[in-house]
Amino acid sequence: MSITLPEFSDQKNFGVTRWYFQAGDLIKEGDIICELENDTVTMELECVADGRIISIYTANKILKTGEEVCKVETT
C-alpha cells in the first residue's frame, strides 16, 4: 500500500522534517509516520493501515500533493 501526501486545502508542497519510523519497522493505523513542513504550517502524516514500512521515498525531497511518501506492506 502506498502512503501518499494528501491534499491540505491550499497547501501543496511539503518537506519531511522528522521521521518517526524507518524501513522495516512495524506500524499501526493511526501512528504518525512523519512530520511535514512548508513555509506556513507544520503537519503530521498518519498511517492508514497496520503493517510494516518497506520503503521510504522522500529523503531530501520536496513533496507535492499526491506524491508517494512511503510504502507499507499491510498485515
N, C-alpha and C positions, 0 to 999 in steps of 0.2 A: 504494500500500500504506500503510495506516495503522499507525503505531507507537504502541502503547498502553502504559499503565503496567501492568506485570504484578503479580500478587499476590505479596507478600513476607510470607508467614506471617501474623502478626498486625498487620503494619504496613499501614495503609490509606490514609493521607493524606501527600502529599509536596509540597514546593515545589521548583522548579528553582532551584538556586543558581549554576550555571555552565553556559553553552552552549559546546560545542567546535566547533560548525558553525552556519551560518546558512542561510537560504533561498537556494537557487541553488548551494550547494556540492555537489561530488561526495563520495560516502561509500561505504565498503565494508563488507561484512558483518564484524562484529566490532569496528568502530570505536565508540568511546564517543561517544554523541550529546550527553549532558548529565550533570550531577551533580544528584542528588536528595537532599533532606534533610527530616527531620522532627525531633521533639523528642528522639529517641533514637538515630537512625542516619543516616549519610550513605552513599549508594549511587550507582553509575554505571549508566546505561542504555545497552545495546549495540544497535547496528543489526543487523537480522536479514537484510538483503539489500543487494546492490550497487545504487547508483542515485544520484539527485540529490534533495536535500531541496527540496520545492516549497512547503511551508508549515509554519509553527510555530504551535501553538495555545495555548501555555501561558504567554504573557507575563503576569507578575504574577498568577498563579493557583495556588491550591492544588489539586492533582490527587488524584483518588480512583482506586482500583484499577479498571482497565478503560477509563479515560478516554484520549482521543487526545492524544498529546504532539506528534507531527508527522506529516507525510505525505511519503513517499518514492516518487518515480517510478522504478520498477525498470528496470535495463538488461539 
